[in-house]
Amino acid sequence: MEDNFEDNMYKEHIMELYRNPGNFGELKNPTHAHTETNTLCGDEVTVHLIIENGKVKDAKFHGSGCVMSMVSASRCQRSCRSSALMDQARAFFCANC
């Protein structure tokens, strides 16, 4: 019974992030922007960044896709703010080894 309660709480949290993603939108004058599309499922996400002095000063994303792609994009934008670009690169490559 307890596992089911925790599973439901986790699912509710993920769905809330999907319905109200943080950092969703477009930056007016991004220094960098990039769009990726998953041709298999149709998910598409565009990331906008403002980078100053080697640090991410602001980050937003927009697009459409499944729950996990939208939640992942939102969490990624949140974690990269005020981070040095090299720290972000290390985190990405180490997490995906």
N, CA, C and O atoms as a Tinker XYZ file with bonds, in Angstrom:
   388  protein
     1  N      0.815000   -1.191000    0.000000    73     2
     2  CA     0.000000    0.000000    0.000000    64     1     3
     3  C      0.864000    1.263000    0.000000    63     2     4     5
     4  O      0.566000    2.221000   -0.714000    81     3
     5  N      1.920000    1.265000    0.791000    73     3     6
     6  CA     2.795000    2.430000    0.883000    64     5     7
     7  C      3.481000    2.716000   -0.450000    63     6     8     9
     8  O      3.598000    3.876000   -0.844000    81     7
     9  N      3.938000    1.673000   -1.153000    73     7    10
    10  CA     4.575000    1.864000   -2.448000    64     9    11
    11  C      3.611000    2.516000   -3.431000    63    10    12    13
    12  O      4.013000    3.390000   -4.200000    81    11
    13  N      2.365000    2.110000   -3.417000    73    11    14
    14  CA     1.366000    2.677000   -4.313000    64    13    15
    15  C      1.169000    4.167000   -4.023000    63    14    16    17
    16  O      1.042000    4.963000   -4.953000    81    15
    17  N      1.144000    4.545000   -2.759000    73    15    18
    18  CA     1.009000    5.947000   -2.370000    64    17    19
    19  C      2.177000    6.759000   -2.904000    63    18    20    21
    20  O      1.977000    7.834000   -3.470000    81    19
    21  N      3.407000    6.252000   -2.728000    73    19    22
    22  CA     4.589000    6.954000   -3.225000    64    21    23
    23  C      4.590000    7.039000   -4.744000    63    22    24    25
    24  O      4.950000    8.075000   -5.304000    81    23
    25  N      4.194000    5.975000   -5.412000    73    23    26
    26  CA     4.103000    5.988000   -6.875000    64    25    27
    27  C      3.114000    7.050000   -7.349000    63    26    28    29
    28  O      3.388000    7.791000   -8.293000    81    27
    29  N      1.970000    7.115000   -6.687000    73    27    30
    30  CA     0.957000    8.100000   -7.067000    64    29    31
    31  C      1.438000    9.525000   -6.833000    63    30    32    33
    32  O      1.178000   10.409000   -7.650000    81    31
    33  N      2.140000    9.756000   -5.720000    73    31    34
    34  CA     2.687000   11.088000   -5.449000    64    33    35
    35  C      3.696000   11.477000   -6.520000    63    34    36    37
    36  O      3.704000   12.615000   -6.990000    81    35
    37  N      4.545000   10.531000   -6.905000    73    35    38
    38  CA     5.538000   10.784000   -7.944000    64    37    39
    39  C      4.853000   11.128000   -9.259000    63    38    40    41
    40  O      5.235000   12.091000   -9.925000    81    39
    41  N      3.840000   10.347000   -9.639000    73    39    42
    42  CA     3.112000   10.587000  -10.883000    64    41    43
    43  C      2.425000   11.949000  -10.855000    63    42    44    45
    44  O      2.439000   12.673000  -11.850000    81    43
    45  N      1.833000   12.296000   -9.732000    73    43    46
    46  CA     1.173000   13.596000   -9.610000    64    45    47
    47  C      2.172000   14.733000   -9.759000    63    46    48    49
    48  O      1.881000   15.736000  -10.412000    81    47
    49  N      3.347000   14.582000   -9.158000    73    47    50
    50  CA     4.387000   15.609000   -9.257000    64    49    51
    51  C      4.840000   15.783000  -10.706000    63    50    52    53
    52  O      4.983000   16.912000  -11.175000    81    51
    53  N      5.063000   14.695000  -11.409000    73    51    54
    54  CA     5.469000   14.751000  -12.816000    64    53    55
    55  C      4.377000   15.419000  -13.652000    63    54    56    57
    56  O      4.679000   16.262000  -14.497000    81    55
    57  N      3.131000   15.059000  -13.431000    73    55    58
    58  CA     2.033000   15.653000  -14.198000    64    57    59
    59  C      1.885000   17.143000  -13.902000    63    58    60    61
    60  O      1.553000   17.918000  -14.799000    81    59
    61  N      2.123000   17.549000  -12.671000    73    59    62
    62  CA     2.065000   18.974000  -12.338000    64    61    63
    63  C      3.173000   19.735000  -13.066000    63    62    64    65
    64  O      2.938000   20.835000  -13.568000    81    63
    65  N      4.369000   19.166000  -13.128000    73    63    66
    66  CA     5.464000   19.792000  -13.880000    64    65    67
    67  C      5.137000   19.866000  -15.372000    63    66    68    69
    68  O      5.526000   20.820000  -16.045000    81    67
    69  N      4.436000   18.882000  -15.880000    73    67    70
    70  CA     4.038000   18.878000  -17.285000    64    69    71
    71  C      2.997000   19.966000  -17.564000    63    70    72    73
    72  O      3.082000   20.678000  -18.565000    81    71
    73  N      2.024000   20.080000  -16.674000    73    71    74
    74  CA     0.964000   21.073000  -16.863000    64    73    75
    75  C      1.472000   22.500000  -16.674000    63    74    76    77
    76  O      0.989000   23.427000  -17.324000    81    75
    77  N      2.438000   22.671000  -15.791000    73    75    78
    78  CA     2.977000   24.007000  -15.480000    64    77    79
    79  C      4.508000   23.973000  -15.491000    63    78    80    81
    80  O      5.140000   24.095000  -14.442000    81    79
    81  N      5.096000   23.808000  -16.671000    73    79    82
    82  CA     6.558000   23.709000  -16.727000    64    81    83
    83  C      7.226000   25.035000  -16.368000    63    82    84    85
    84  O      6.773000   26.105000  -16.775000    81    83
    85  N      8.297000   24.945000  -15.608000    73    83    86
    86  CA     9.071000   26.132000  -15.301000    64    85    87
    87  C      9.900000   26.531000  -16.513000    63    86    88    89
    88  O     10.287000   25.678000  -17.312000    81    87
    89  N     10.169000   27.801000  -16.650000    73    87    90
    90  CA    11.035000   28.325000  -17.713000    64    89    91
    91  C     10.478000   28.096000  -19.107000    63    90    92    93
    92  O     11.236000   28.082000  -20.077000    81    91
    93  N      9.174000   27.917000  -19.226000    73    91    94
    94  CA     8.570000   27.726000  -20.538000    64    93    95
    95  C      8.339000   29.092000  -21.167000    63    94    96    97
    96  O      7.826000   30.006000  -20.521000    81    95
    97  N      8.717000   29.222000  -22.413000    73    95    98
    98  CA     8.528000   30.475000  -23.131000    64    97    99
    99  C      9.732000   30.773000  -24.003000    63    98   100   101
   100  O     10.584000   29.912000  -24.224000    81    99
   101  N      9.793000   31.984000  -24.491000    73    99   102
   102  CA    10.897000   32.399000  -25.348000    64   101   103
   103  C     11.584000   33.614000  -24.739000    63   102   104   105
   104  O     10.933000   34.472000  -24.143000    81   103
   105  N     12.891000   33.678000  -24.892000    73   103   106
   106  CA    13.636000   34.865000  -24.500000    64   105   107
   107  C     13.603000   35.842000  -25.670000    63   106   108   109
   108  O     13.657000   35.435000  -26.830000    81   107
   109  N     13.515000   37.120000  -25.359000    73   107   110
   110  CA    13.419000   38.133000  -26.401000    64   109   111
   111  C     14.677000   38.215000  -27.267000    63   110   112   113
   112  O     14.573000   38.238000  -28.493000    81   111
   113  N     15.833000   38.256000  -26.670000    73   111   114
   114  CA    17.093000   38.384000  -27.406000    64   113   115
   115  C     18.109000   37.350000  -26.937000    63   114   116   117
   116  O     19.113000   37.709000  -26.322000    81   115
   117  N     17.864000   36.077000  -27.216000    73   115   118
   118  CA    18.818000   35.057000  -26.752000    64   117   119
   119  C     20.150000   35.172000  -27.506000    63   118   120   121
   120  O     20.188000   35.541000  -28.680000    81   119
   121  N     21.217000   34.852000  -26.811000    73   119   122
   122  CA    22.512000   34.790000  -27.489000    64   121   123
   123  C     22.662000   33.473000  -28.225000    63   122   124   125
   124  O     23.433000   33.376000  -29.179000    81   123
   125  N     21.925000   32.451000  -27.786000    73   123   126
   126  CA    21.963000   31.127000  -28.405000    64   125   127
   127  C     20.553000   30.539000  -28.429000    63   126   128   129
   128  O     19.775000   30.717000  -27.492000    81   127
   129  N     20.242000   29.842000  -29.505000    73   127   130
   130  CA    18.970000   29.130000  -29.612000    64   129   131
   131  C     19.192000   27.882000  -30.453000    63   130   132   133
   132  O     19.962000   27.890000  -31.414000    81   131
   133  N     18.511000   26.819000  -30.077000    73   131   134
   134  CA    18.659000   25.567000  -30.818000    64   133   135
   135  C     17.368000   24.765000  -30.715000    63   134   136   137
   136  O     16.739000   24.710000  -29.658000    81   135
   137  N     16.982000   24.145000  -31.828000    73   135   138
   138  CA    15.786000   23.306000  -31.870000    64   137   139
   139  C     16.172000   21.878000  -32.202000    63   138   140   141
   140  O     16.994000   21.636000  -33.086000    81   139
   141  N     15.581000   20.945000  -31.495000    73   139   142
   142  CA    15.747000   19.513000  -31.777000    64   141   143
   143  C     14.370000   18.903000  -31.956000    63   142   144   145
   144  O     13.420000   19.250000  -31.255000    81   143
   145  N     14.284000   17.989000  -32.906000    73   143   146
   146  CA    13.039000   17.275000  -33.172000    64   145   147
   147  C     13.308000   15.785000  -33.160000    63   146   148   149
   148  O     14.269000   15.314000  -33.769000    81   147
   149  N     12.466000   15.050000  -32.472000    73   147   150
   150  CA    12.545000   13.598000  -32.491000    64   149   151
   151  C     11.633000   13.127000  -33.619000    63   150   152   153
   152  O     10.409000   13.174000  -33.505000    81   151
   153  N     12.249000   12.670000  -34.709000    73   151   154
   154  CA    11.459000   12.280000  -35.881000    64   153   155
   155  C     10.634000   11.013000  -35.636000    63   154   156   157
   156  O      9.686000   10.743000  -36.373000    81   155
   157  N     10.984000   10.244000  -34.618000    73   155   158
   158  CA    10.228000    9.026000  -34.334000    64   157   159
   159  C      8.886000    9.311000  -33.658000    63   158   160   161
   160  O      7.884000    8.653000  -33.941000    81   159
   161  N      8.881000   10.305000  -32.756000    73   159   162
   162  CA     7.647000   10.556000  -32.002000    64   161   163
   163  C      7.060000   11.946000  -32.242000    63   162   164   165
   164  O      5.912000   12.204000  -31.879000    81   163
   165  N      7.835000   12.838000  -32.847000    73   163   166
   166  CA     7.334000   14.172000  -33.141000    64   165   167
   167  C      7.589000   15.216000  -32.074000    63   166   168   169
   168  O      7.205000   16.372000  -32.255000    81   167
   169  N      8.221000   14.857000  -30.969000    73   167   170
   170  CA     8.554000   15.850000  -29.946000    64   169   171
   171  C      9.473000   16.899000  -30.558000    63   170   172   173
   172  O     10.366000   16.571000  -31.339000    81   171
   173  N      9.249000   18.164000  -30.199000    73   171   174
   174  CA    10.120000   19.239000  -30.665000    64   173   175
   175  C     10.324000   20.236000  -29.536000    63   174   176   177
   176  O      9.362000   20.698000  -28.922000    81   175
   177  N     11.577000   20.563000  -29.267000    73   175   178
   178  CA    11.917000   21.485000  -28.195000    64   177   179
   179  C     12.937000   22.483000  -28.722000    63   178   180   181
   180  O     13.927000   22.105000  -29.348000    81   179
   181  N     12.685000   23.761000  -28.461000    73   179   182
   182  CA    13.633000   24.821000  -28.778000    64   181   183
   183  C     14.126000   25.406000  -27.464000    63   182   184   185
   184  O     13.331000   25.727000  -26.581000    81   183
   185  N     15.422000   25.542000  -27.340000    73   183   186
   186  CA    16.059000   26.085000  -26.141000    64   185   187
   187  C     16.630000   27.453000  -26.480000    63   186   188   189
   188  O     17.309000   27.616000  -27.494000    81   187
   189  N     16.352000   28.438000  -25.627000    73   187   190
   190  CA    16.916000   29.780000  -25.757000    64   189   191
   191  C     17.806000   30.032000  -24.545000    63   190   192   193
   192  O     17.413000   29.765000  -23.409000    81   191
   193  N     19.000000   30.546000  -24.793000    73   191   194
   194  CA    19.927000   30.856000  -23.708000    64   193   195
   195  C     20.458000   32.271000  -23.854000    63   194   196   197
   196  O     20.622000   32.774000  -24.965000    81   195
   197  N     20.720000   32.897000  -22.738000    73   195   198
   198  CA    21.520000   34.119000  -22.705000    64   197   199
   199  C     22.774000   33.759000  -21.938000    63   198   200   201
   200  O     22.727000   33.421000  -20.755000    81   199
   201  N     23.898000   33.839000  -22.632000    73   199   202
   202  CA    25.180000   33.477000  -22.040000    64   201   203
   203  C     26.048000   34.730000  -21.963000    63   202   204   205
   204  O     26.248000   35.428000  -22.957000    81   203
   205  N     26.554000   34.996000  -20.774000    73   203   206
   206  CA    27.447000   36.129000  -20.543000    64   205   207
   207  C     28.626000   35.664000  -19.705000    63   206   208   209
   208  O     28.450000   35.008000  -18.678000    81   207
   209  N     29.813000   36.003000  -20.144000    73   207   210
   210  CA    31.038000   35.659000  -19.411000    64   209   211
   211  C     31.124000   34.175000  -19.083000    63   210   212   213
   212  O     31.550000   33.798000  -17.991000    81   211
   213  N     30.718000   33.333000  -20.031000    73   211   214
   214  CA    30.835000   31.892000  -19.852000    64   213   215
   215  C     29.821000   31.266000  -18.913000    63   214   216   217
   216  O     29.954000   30.102000  -18.535000    81   215
   217  N     28.800000   32.041000  -18.534000    73   215   218
   218  CA    27.751000   31.507000  -17.648000    64   217   219
   219  C     26.383000   31.709000  -18.274000    63   218   220   221
   220  O     26.142000   32.680000  -18.990000    81   219
   221  N     25.494000   30.767000  -17.986000    73   219   222
   222  CA    24.122000   30.878000  -18.451000    64   221   223
   223  C     23.393000   31.852000  -17.526000    63   222   224   225
   224  O     23.187000   31.569000  -16.346000    81   223
   225  N     23.008000   33.002000  -18.078000    73   223   226
   226  CA    22.307000   34.013000  -17.281000    64   225   227
   227  C     20.800000   33.794000  -17.282000    63   226   228   229
   228  O     20.128000   34.075000  -16.290000    81   227
   229  N     20.272000   33.297000  -18.387000    73   227   230
   230  CA    18.841000   33.013000  -18.452000    64   229   231
   231  C     18.616000   31.885000  -19.451000    63   230   232   233
   232  O     19.384000   31.715000  -20.397000    81   231
   233  N     17.572000   31.132000  -19.233000    73   231   234
   234  CA    17.272000   29.986000  -20.092000    64   233   235
   235  C     15.766000   29.759000  -20.125000    63   234   236   237
   236  O     15.092000   29.810000  -19.097000    81   235
   237  N     15.260000   29.510000  -21.309000    73   235   238
   238  CA    13.852000   29.165000  -21.482000    64   237   239
   239  C     13.748000   28.145000  -22.607000    63   238   240   241
   240  O     14.679000   27.964000  -23.391000    81   239
   241  N     12.611000   27.491000  -22.669000    73   239   242
   242  CA    12.366000   26.542000  -23.748000    64   241   243
   243  C     10.912000   26.634000  -24.164000    63   242   244   245
   244  O     10.059000   27.092000  -23.405000    81   243
   245  N     10.645000   26.194000  -25.375000    73   243   246
   246  CA     9.265000   26.051000  -25.820000    64   245   247
   247  C      9.215000   24.888000  -26.792000    63   246   248   249
   248  O     10.233000   24.484000  -27.353000    81   247
   249  N      8.040000   24.365000  -26.980000    73   247   250
   250  CA     7.865000   23.239000  -27.885000    64   249   251
   251  C      6.690000   22.398000  -27.454000    63   250   252   253
   252  O      5.850000   22.809000  -26.654000    81   251
   253  N      6.661000   21.210000  -28.012000    73   251   254
   254  CA     5.584000   20.286000  -27.660000    64   253   255
   255  C      6.127000   18.870000  -27.682000    63   254   256   257
   256  O      7.051000   18.547000  -28.430000    81   255
   257  N      5.541000   18.046000  -26.858000    73   255   258
   258  CA     5.993000   16.668000  -26.802000    64   257   259
   259  C      5.343000   15.918000  -25.657000    63   258   260   261
   260  O      4.411000   16.404000  -25.015000    81   259
   261  N      5.852000   14.736000  -25.420000    73   259   262
   262  CA     5.315000   13.887000  -24.369000    64   261   263
   263  C      5.650000   14.456000  -22.990000    63   262   264   265
   264  O      6.430000   15.398000  -22.855000    81   263
   265  N      5.048000   13.866000  -21.993000    73   263   266
   266  CA     5.247000   14.311000  -20.616000    64   265   267
   267  C      6.728000   14.339000  -20.258000    63   266   268   269
   268  O      7.223000   15.343000  -19.745000    81   267
   269  N      7.432000   13.256000  -20.522000    73   267   270
   270  CA     8.826000   13.176000  -20.088000    64   269   271
   271  C      9.728000   14.166000  -20.818000    63   270   272   273
   272  O     10.648000   14.708000  -20.206000    81   271
   273  N      9.499000   14.418000  -22.096000    73   271   274
   274  CA    10.357000   15.366000  -22.799000    64   273   275
   275  C     10.130000   16.788000  -22.295000    63   274   276   277
   276  O     11.085000   17.554000  -22.166000    81   275
   277  N      8.891000   17.149000  -22.011000    73   275   278
   278  CA     8.609000   18.501000  -21.525000    64   277   279
   279  C      9.115000   18.704000  -20.093000    63   278   280   281
   280  O      9.670000   19.755000  -19.772000    81   279
   281  N      8.925000   17.710000  -19.247000    73   279   282
   282  CA     9.403000   17.802000  -17.867000    64   281   283
   283  C     10.932000   17.839000  -17.851000    63   282   284   285
   284  O     11.524000   18.606000  -17.092000    81   283
   285  N     11.562000   17.027000  -18.672000    73   283   286
   286  CA    13.032000   17.017000  -18.746000    64   285   287
   287  C     13.568000   18.362000  -19.220000    63   286   288   289
   288  O     14.544000   18.871000  -18.668000    81   287
   289  N     12.944000   18.933000  -20.227000    73   287   290
   290  CA    13.382000   20.242000  -20.732000    64   289   291
   291  C     13.243000   21.309000  -19.658000    63   290   292   293
   292  O     14.124000   22.154000  -19.495000    81   291
   293  N     12.149000   21.270000  -18.935000    73   291   294
   294  CA    11.924000   22.241000  -17.870000    64   293   295
   295  C     12.978000   22.115000  -16.780000    63   294   296   297
   296  O     13.550000   23.116000  -16.350000    81   295
   297  N     13.235000   20.903000  -16.336000    73   295   298
   298  CA    14.226000   20.671000  -15.272000    64   297   299
   299  C     15.628000   21.048000  -15.741000    63   298   300   301
   300  O     16.415000   21.593000  -14.967000    81   299
   301  N     15.938000   20.767000  -16.985000    73   299   302
   302  CA    17.255000   21.102000  -17.531000    64   301   303
   303  C     17.467000   22.615000  -17.527000    63   302   304   305
   304  O     18.533000   23.091000  -17.138000    81   303
   305  N     16.462000   23.367000  -17.955000    73   303   306
   306  CA    16.580000   24.827000  -17.981000    64   305   307
   307  C     16.790000   25.367000  -16.574000    63   306   308   309
   308  O     17.588000   26.278000  -16.355000    81   307
   309  N     16.078000   24.805000  -15.650000    73   307   310
   310  CA    16.181000   25.264000  -14.261000    64   309   311
   311  C     17.577000   25.010000  -13.692000    63   310   312   313
   312  O     18.126000   25.856000  -12.987000    81   311
   313  N     18.143000   23.858000  -13.997000    73   311   314
   314  CA    19.433000   23.508000  -13.405000    64   313   315
   315  C     20.610000   24.218000  -14.057000    63   314   316   317
   316  O     21.677000   24.317000  -13.452000    81   315
   317  N     20.439000   24.710000  -15.271000    73   315   318
   318  CA    21.599000   25.294000  -15.946000    64   317   319
   319  C     21.785000   26.777000  -15.660000    63   318   320   321
   320  O     22.842000   27.326000  -15.969000    81   319
   321  N     20.810000   27.429000  -15.089000    73   319   322
   322  CA    20.953000   28.863000  -14.802000    64   321   323
   323  C     22.100000   29.116000  -13.829000    63   322   324   325
   324  O     22.283000   28.392000  -12.850000    81   323
   325  N     22.857000   30.153000  -14.122000    73   323   326
   326  CA    24.003000   30.590000  -13.310000    64   325   327
   327  C     25.118000   29.556000  -13.248000    63   326   328   329
   328  O     25.996000   29.651000  -12.390000    81   327
   329  N     25.100000   28.594000  -14.119000    73   327   330
   330  CA    26.155000   27.586000  -14.136000    64   329   331
   331  C     27.182000   27.932000  -15.200000    63   330   332   333
   332  O     26.856000   28.485000  -16.250000    81   331
   333  N     28.420000   27.597000  -14.906000    73   331   334
   334  CA    29.466000   27.759000  -15.910000    64   333   335
   335  C     29.231000   26.732000  -17.012000    63   334   336   337
   336  O     28.824000   25.601000  -16.746000    81   335
   337  N     29.490000   27.135000  -18.242000    73   335   338
   338  CA    29.241000   26.240000  -19.373000    64   337   339
   339  C     30.056000   24.965000  -19.277000    63   338   340   341
   340  O     29.546000   23.897000  -19.617000    81   339
   341  N     31.288000   25.031000  -18.832000    73   339   342
   342  CA    32.109000   23.829000  -18.718000    64   341   343
   343  C     31.546000   22.883000  -17.675000    63   342   344   345
   344  O     31.621000   21.667000  -17.848000    81   343
   345  N     30.984000   23.409000  -16.596000    73   343   346
   346  CA    30.343000   22.555000  -15.591000    64   345   347
   347  C     29.150000   21.832000  -16.196000    63   346   348   349
   348  O     28.929000   20.652000  -15.924000    81   347
   349  N     28.383000   22.536000  -17.014000    73   347   350
   350  CA    27.238000   21.920000  -17.676000    64   349   351
   351  C     27.693000   20.822000  -18.639000    63   350   352   353
   352  O     27.092000   19.748000  -18.687000    81   351
   353  N     28.739000   21.087000  -19.394000    73   351   354
   354  CA    29.246000   20.083000  -20.335000    64   353   355
   355  C     29.725000   18.843000  -19.587000    63   354   356   357
   356  O     29.437000   17.720000  -20.002000    81   355
   357  N     30.455000   19.037000  -18.488000    73   355   358
   358  CA    30.923000   17.896000  -17.696000    64   357   359
   359  C     29.746000   17.091000  -17.153000    63   358   360   361
   360  O     29.754000   15.861000  -17.213000    81   359
   361  N     28.741000   17.775000  -16.625000    73   359   362
   362  CA    27.576000   17.084000  -16.065000    64   361   363
   363  C     26.869000   16.280000  -17.149000    63   362   364   365
   364  O     26.456000   15.145000  -16.910000    81   363
   365  N     26.726000   16.857000  -18.335000    73   363   366
   366  CA    26.053000   16.149000  -19.419000    64   365   367
   367  C     26.826000   14.918000  -19.838000    63   366   368   369
   368  O     26.257000   13.830000  -19.936000    81   367
   369  N     28.118000   15.075000  -20.088000    73   367   370
   370  CA    28.896000   13.943000  -20.582000    64   369   371
   371  C     29.098000   12.872000  -19.530000    63   370   372   373
   372  O     29.120000   11.686000  -19.861000    81   371
   373  N     29.248000   13.258000  -18.266000    73   371   374
   374  CA    29.417000   12.261000  -17.218000    64   373   375
   375  C     28.116000   11.500000  -16.972000    63   374   376   377
   376  O     28.138000   10.300000  -16.702000    81   375
   377  N     26.975000   12.201000  -17.066000    73   375   378
   378  CA    25.690000   11.550000  -16.833000    64   377   379
   379  C     25.304000   10.635000  -17.981000    63   378   380   381
   380  O     24.473000    9.744000  -17.807000    81   379
   381  N     25.888000   10.841000  -19.143000    73   379   382
   382  CA    25.498000   10.053000  -20.317000    64   381   383
   383  C     26.586000    9.085000  -20.772000    63   382   384   385
   384  O     26.591000    8.658000  -21.927000    81   383
   385  N     27.500000    8.737000  -19.879000    73   383   386
   386  CA    28.563000    7.790000  -20.222000    64   385   387
   387  C     28.041000    6.380000  -20.267000    63   386   388
   388  O     28.800000    5.450000  -20.541000    81   387
